[in-house]
Amino acid sequence: MRFRPIAPDLLVAEVAELIATARPADRLRVALDGAPAAAPDRLADALIDPLRVRGRPAVHLRSADFLRPASLRFEQGRTNPDSFYLGWLDETGLRREVLEPAGPAGNGRILPTLWNAERDRASRADYLGLPDRAVVLVSGPFLLGGPLPFDLSVHLALSPAALRRQAAEADRWTLPAYERYAEEVDPVGLADLAVRVDDPRHPALVLPPE
């Protein structure tokens, strides 16, 4: 595996350019995949203005707003890493309410949030109409390798040591889930672009083998 160091601001510009030039006449569904410690939400927020400047209006959605109800998430306990990996994200809801309507055959009406996990009830959000050439940025973990139809994907990778070091104490029980994801899905190899973010001040693009 080879790496090309890149400054954080240049990383945002390079990712924005990659997104802006992909299928420029169509709406685009982009996965920003990574553990919370890799800060995919922060990257998504940072891309909004650069994409707008490039003529691609963007909206950021968090996978954390598309979780299943607590009765389903916690069926095997509140700290079960296998359940966290396989059963927390409502993939059906995210696909139905966002990815399919944002796709080439969709009507462009998406639901920005589906479930309020803190209150454990539907978010009751209003539908949002996407303009032409809009980009839907979905950030969160475990977005790749399954049934979610993204047009472009960016994976923010952490080495196992960096993930252990940077994970919040309350989230350390989730570490086996990320190890399983890395082994079973290989998001670094699957993503259109992978970025190593062991030190967020010094990211590096993951390059294909020579």
N, C-alpha and C positions, 0 to 999 in steps of 0.2 A: 504494500500500500504506500502510495506517495502523497505528499502534502505540499500545497503552495500557500505559505502564509499570506494573509491579507488583512489590511486595517479594517476595523469594524465599519467605518463609514463607507469604505470602498466595497465591502461585502454587501451592504444594503443596496448600493448603486448597481452592483453586478447582478444581484438577484432581481432587482426591479427591472433591469434591462432584459434579463432572461424571460421574465413573465410578460413584459410589455410587448415583446416581439413574437411571442408564441401565439399562433392563430390570431393575428391582430384584428381581424374583422369580426370575431366571435366573442361571446362571453367565455370566461375561463374559470375553471374550478381548480384551486391550488391547495395542496396539503402542505402545511408547515409542521412536520412531524418531529416530535421529540419529547423527552421527559420534562417535567416542570423545571428541573435544575438546568436544563439546556435553554430555557426561556424562549420557546417558540412564540408565545403570546407577544413578547417584546419585539421580536423580529417582525411579526405581522403588523403591529402598530407602526413600526418604523417604515414600513413599505407603503403606507397609505398615501402620503404626500408625494413621494417620488413616482408612484404609479399615476397619480392624478396629473402631475406635470407632463408625463409621457402620454397623456390622452387616454388613460385606462382608469376610470372611476372604480374604486375598490371598497369592499366592505369586509370587515374582519369578524368572524364568528369563532367562538371557542367550543371545542368539543365538550368542555365541562358543562356547557348549557344544553347538552343533548345526552344526559345520563338517563339510565333507567330508574324507576322508582326504588326507594330504599328497600322495600319488601323483596325486590328481585336482586338488587345489588348485594344485600347483606344476607342472602339466603344461606350461604355457607360461612357466615361470620363476617365481622366488620374488617378483619385484617387477613383475608384469604388472598394470597397473591394470584392464584390461578383464576379465582372469580374476578379479581380486579382486571386481569389481562383479557379474559374471554367474555365477561358478562356485565361490565359496568356501562360501556358505551352503547347507546341505543342506535345501532347502525341502521336499522330499518327506518327509524324516525328521521335520522340525519339524511338518509338517502331520499326518503319520500318528500321531506319538507324543504330540502336545500339543494342537494346535488342533482336530482332529476329535473326539477323546474329550472335550475340554472344551466342545465345542459343544452345541447344544440336543438333538441326537440321539445324543450320545456317552455313554459309560458312566462318565465322570468319573475314569478312571484315566489319569494322565499320567506320562511319564518326564521328570524334571526336568533331566537331562543325557543326551546321547546319545554325544558323542565328546570324548575328552580330547586336545586338539590338541597339547599339550606332549609327551605320550607317544605320540601318534599311534596311539591304540587306543580301542576302545569304553570308555565310562566305567563300565559295569557297574552303573549306579545302579538302585535299587529303584523300583518304581512307587509313585506317590503318589495316594491317593484324595482327590478334591476334595469338600469339604462343599457343602451347598446354598448358593446365592448367592455362591459363590467367584468371585474375580477372578484371572485369570492375566495377569500383567504380563510381556510379552516385550520386552526392551530390546536395542537394537543398530541397526546401519545397514542400509539397503536393504530395509526390511520392507514398504514400500508399493508399490502399482502392479503387483504380481505375483499369484501364485496363493494367497497366504496369507489364510485367511478370518478376519480380525479383525472384531470387533463395534464397536470404537472405536479411534481412533488419535490420538496426540499426536506432532507433529513438532517437534523442537528444532532450530531453524534457525540457521545461522551464515552471515554474509556471506562471500563468497570471501576478502576480506582478513582477516577474523577467523579463518577456517579455516586460512589459510596461517600466520597469526601464532601460533595456539594449537596446531597439530598438532605432535606430538612429532617430533623430527628423524628417527627411524627410520621414521616413518609418512608422510613427505612424498611418497613415491612413490605413495601412494594418492590424492592430491588430484585428479588427473584423473577418477578414478572418481566422486567426489562431485560434480564439475562435470557429468559426464554424467548422473548421477542427477537432479540439479536440472533439467537441460534436458529430459530424456526423460520423467520422471515428474511433475515439479512437486509435490513432497511438501507444500510450503506450501499450495498450493491444494487438494490431495487430502485432507489430514488433517482430522479433525473439529476439532482445535485445533492451532494453530501458535504457537510461542513463539520469539521472537528472543533468543538468548543470547550475543550478541557479547561482552558483559560479564556473567559469571554473577552478579555482585553486583547487577546492574540488569537483570533480564529484562523483556521486554515482550511482551504478547499481540499477535498479528497479527490485525488486524480486517479484515473484508471492506470493499471499496470502498463509498463512500457512493452 
